[in-house]
Amino acid sequence: MSTLETLIPGRVLGGYQRWSRDAQLGVQNLWAHGLRSLLTMLGMIFGVAAVVAMLSIGAGARQKVMALIEQMGVRNLIVEAKETTEWQAHQKVRRISPGLTFEDYRVMLDDVNNVVVATPRKRLTPSSTIPKSQQDVPAVYGVNPSYQQIAGLHLLSGAFFDQEDEDRGAPVCVLGSAAKWNMFGASDPIGQYVKVNEQWFRVIGVVSPQFSADTEMAGVPTQDANNIIYVPLNASIGRLEDSYSNVRDEIDGIYLNMRENADMTAAAQVIRAILDSSHHGANDFSVIVPAELLAEQRRTERLFNAVMVAIASISLVVGGIGIMNIMLASILERTREIGLRRAVGARQTDIVRQFIVEATIISFTGGILGIIFGFIMSRVIAWLAGWSTIVTASSIALAFLVSISVGLVFGIYPAMKAARLDPVEAIRYE
């Protein structure tokens, strides 16, 4: 037993010493041909940098989309009216459909199961505001108090309007963060007044910042989610006039918040059936199911990652071919050295290990430099293009592991070829 205990550490120590010696020889050989080694690494550097940069761009874009979808609420169902401000198009639709109405909203509450809270929405863009907005004029959302729960709004200050304010159509409002800054700057707006068109509203709250979509997504119109003034629904209908009110639906949106165990797809089908029946197939609405969008986005994310890695890996394969090429050339240069090592007792496994270690050093160093270069690239792209980029640990690990694997795979053949050289012929080689 004592002999075994001393034998195993000796083998481990001997293996470590052999690998360490070959690593030192490999570094010395690569350093002696520094320019050639650097050029060989370029393929690995650019390949790893491409993987890291492309995955960082994709991760940044996906994070924003996922945040927007989650902000919609995965337990919510959203109905959006497809409105138009063109009179002829409006008249054509009105011949067969009344548009989105309060009657549709009431029927949904009666026929759709597992609804927790719901609200209609009346949206309008005022012609003017006082204080004057420094940028775009904020949109006005007329909603019920339950909208705060449905949309997951968090207040920076003040409070949201309540059911009493809704019942009497009180002239109160809650500002989005951008609307607050555009009209009041750094001053506290609570208790102050905002004039929307010809109606004054008292500010009672300010909403925390939210993500906003730059383009229309899944039927949800483009809207800066922070540049909004929230008012009671009855106040928006009774107190505010819209210049396009004669070509607008009675309401332009409906939000339904469902129970946790509700079948979102089945509920969406019921809503579509209700609206198809009341609108006589006019297709003047869209039903958005954030839960389905989230699942689809995750499937797209997996596919995107696979495609991006496949494209960027082409550079890594090219880098691997470069490693194989330089290893084969190195064999010709060092044929006599290989012959001498074999003559003094080196085994074929020793020769194989020597060349695999050199290939691994090239791919390892190229992978490290590629990660650094890819990180810099992602930051430069974010700065120049204004995109959101995120360098994730998984993208770094993936790029690094692939680079090491490529180095090993493309280093095996040259190593085996070097090991098979006949020692006598190798010593005679000029």
Residue pairs with C-beta under 8 A, 6 or more apart in sequence:
18 350
18 353
19 353
19 357
22 350
22 353
22 354
22 357
23 357
23 361
25 354
25 357
26 354
26 357
26 358
26 361
27 361
29 330
29 358
30 37
30 358
30 361
30 362
31 37
36 326
37 326
37 362
39 322
40 322
40 323
40 325
40 326
40 362
41 319
41 362
41 365
41 366
41 369
42 319
42 322
42 366
43 315
43 316
43 318
43 319
43 320
43 321
43 322
43 323
43 366
44 316
44 319
44 320
44 322
44 323
44 362
44 363
44 366
44 367
44 370
44 403
44 406
44 407
45 319
45 366
45 369
45 370
45 373
46 315
46 319
46 370
46 373
47 312
47 313
47 314
47 315
47 316
47 317
47 318
47 319
47 370
47 399
47 403
47 406
48 316
48 366
48 367
48 369
48 370
48 371
48 373
48 374
48 399
48 400
48 402
48 403
49 370
49 371
49 373
49 374
49 377
50 311
50 312
50 315
50 374
51 308
51 309
51 312
51 313
51 316
51 370
51 374
51 395
51 398
51 399
51 402
52 370
52 371
52 374
52 375
52 377
52 378
52 391
52 395
52 396
52 399
53 374
53 377
53 378
53 381
53 389
54 308
54 311
54 312
55 305
55 308
55 309
55 312
55 392
55 395
55 398
55 399
56 374
56 375
56 378
56 389
56 390
56 391
56 392
56 395
57 378
57 381
57 387
57 389
58 301
58 304
58 305
58 308
59 389
59 390
59 391
59 392
59 395
60 382
60 387
60 388
60 389
60 390
61 387
61 388
62 297
62 301
62 304
63 388
63 390
64 211
64 388
65 217
65 297
66 294
66 297
67 211
68 211
68 212
68 213
68 217
69 290
69 293
69 294
69 297
70 290
70 294
71 151
71 152
71 210
71 211
71 225
72 78
72 220
72 288
72 290
72 293
73 150
73 151
73 152
73 257
73 290
74 290
74 291
74 294
75 116
75 257
75 258
75 259
75 260
75 262
75 264
75 291
76 150
76 255
76 256
76 257
76 258
76 290
77 255
77 256
77 258
77 264
77 267
77 268
77 271
77 287
77 288
77 289
78 220
78 253
78 254
78 255
78 256
78 287
78 288
78 290
79 100
79 104
79 253
79 254
79 255
79 256
79 271
79 275
79 285
79 286
79 287
79 288
80 219
80 220
80 221
80 252
80 253
80 285
80 286
80 288
81 99
81 100
81 249
81 251
81 252
81 253
81 284
81 285
82 283
82 284
82 285
82 286
83 99
83 247
83 248
83 249
83 252
84 90
84 93
84 247
85 244
85 247
86 247
87 247
90 247
93 99
93 282
93 284
96 279
96 280
96 281
96 282
97 278
97 279
97 280
97 282
97 284
98 250
98 278
98 279
99 248
99 249
99 250
99 279
99 284
100 249
100 250
100 251
100 252
100 253
100 254
100 275
100 284
100 285
101 249
101 250
101 251
101 278
102 120
102 250
102 251
103 278
104 254
104 274
104 275
104 278
105 118
105 120
105 251
105 254
107 274
107 278
108 115
108 118
108 254
108 256
108 271
108 274
109 115
109 118
111 270
111 274
112 256
112 267
112 270
112 271
112 274
113 262
113 267
114 258
114 259
114 261
114 262
114 267
115 256
115 257
115 258
115 259
116 257
116 258
116 259
117 146
117 149
117 150
117 257
118 144
118 146
118 150
118 254
118 255
118 256
118 257
119 143
119 144
119 146
119 147
119 150
119 233
119 254
119 255
120 143
120 144
120 233
120 251
120 253
120 254
121 141
121 142
121 143
121 147
121 233
121 251
121 252
121 253
121 254
121 255
122 141
122 142
122 143
122 233
122 236
122 237
122 251
122 252
123 139
123 140
123 141
123 142
123 252
123 253
124 139
124 140
124 142
124 236
124 240
124 242
125 137
125 139
125 140
125 242
126 137
126 138
126 140
126 196
126 197
126 240
127 137
127 197
127 243
128 137
128 195
128 197
129 137
129 138
129 183
129 194
129 195
129 196
130 194
130 195
131 183
131 184
131 194
132 183
133 179
133 182
133 183
134 181
134 182
134 183
135 178
135 182
135 227
136 182
136 224
136 227
138 175
138 176
138 178
138 179
138 182
138 183
138 227
138 228
138 229
139 223
139 224
139 227
139 228
139 229
140 196
140 228
140 229
140 230
140 231
140 236
140 240
141 147
141 228
141 229
141 230
141 231
141 236
142 231
142 232
142 233
142 234
142 235
142 236
142 237
142 240
143 230
143 232
143 233
143 255
144 163
144 166
144 232
144 233
145 160
145 161
145 162
145 163
145 165
145 166
145 232
146 257
147 153
147 230
147 255
148 160
149 257
150 255
150 256
150 257
151 255
153 160
153 207
153 208
153 210
154 207
154 208
155 174
155 205
155 206
155 207
155 208
156 177
156 206
156 207
156 208
157 188
157 190
157 205
157 206
158 174
158 190
158 203
158 204
158 205
158 206
159 204
159 205
160 174
160 204
160 205
160 230
161 170
161 172
161 173
161 174
161 204
161 205
161 230
161 231
161 232
164 170
165 172
165 232
165 235
166 232
166 233
166 234
167 234
168 234
169 232
169 234
169 235
169 237
169 238
169 239
170 232
170 235
171 199
171 200
171 201
171 202
171 231
171 235
171 239
172 201
172 202
172 203
172 204
172 231
172 232
172 235
173 194
173 196
173 201
173 202
173 203
173 204
173 229
173 230
173 231
174 203
174 204
174 205
174 206
174 207
174 229
174 230
174 231
175 183
175 184
175 189
175 194
175 203
175 205
175 206
175 207
175 228
175 229
175 230
176 206
176 207
176 210
176 224
176 225
176 226
176 227
176 228
176 229
176 230
177 206
177 207
177 208
177 209
177 210
177 226
178 209
178 224
178 226
178 227
179 226
179 227
179 228
179 229
180 189
180 206
182 227
183 189
183 194
184 192
189 203
189 206
190 203
190 204
190 205
190 206
191 202
191 203
191 204
192 202
192 203
193 200
193 201
193 202
193 203
194 200
194 201
194 203
194 229
195 201
196 229
196 231
196 240
197 240
197 241
198 241
199 239
199 240
201 229
201 231
201 235
207 226
207 228
207 230
209 226
210 225
210 226
211 225
212 223
212 224
212 225
212 226
213 220
213 222
213 223
213 225
214 222
215 222
216 222
218 288
218 293
219 286
219 287
219 288
220 288
231 240
242 248
256 267
256 271
258 264
258 267
264 289
264 291
264 292
265 289
265 292
268 287
268 289
268 292
271 287
272 287
275 285
275 287
279 285
309 398
309 402
312 399
313 402
316 402
316 403
316 406
317 406
319 363
319 366
319 403
319 406
320 363
320 406
320 407
320 409
320 410
321 410
323 359
323 362
323 363
323 406
323 407
323 410
323 411
324 410
324 411
324 413
324 414
326 362
327 355
327 358
327 359
327 410
327 411
327 414
327 415
328 414
328 417
330 355
330 358
330 414
331 338
331 355
331 414
331 417
331 418
331 421
334 418
335 421
335 426
335 429
336 426
336 427
336 429
338 351
338 418
338 421
338 426
339 421
339 423
339 424
339 425
339 426
339 427
339 428
339 429
340 426
340 427
341 350
341 351
342 351
342 421
342 423
342 426
343 423
343 427
348 419
348 420
349 419
351 415
351 418
351 419
351 421
352 415
352 416
352 418
352 419
353 415
354 415
354 418
355 411
355 414
355 415
355 418
356 408
356 411
356 412
356 415
358 411
359 407
359 408
359 410
359 411
359 414
359 415
360 404
360 407
360 408
360 411
362 407
363 403
363 404
363 406
363 407
363 408
363 411
364 403
364 404
364 407
366 403
366 407
367 399
367 400
367 403
367 404
368 400
370 399
370 403
371 396
371 399
371 400
374 391
374 399
375 391
378 389
378 391
379 389
381 387
381 389
382 388
382 389
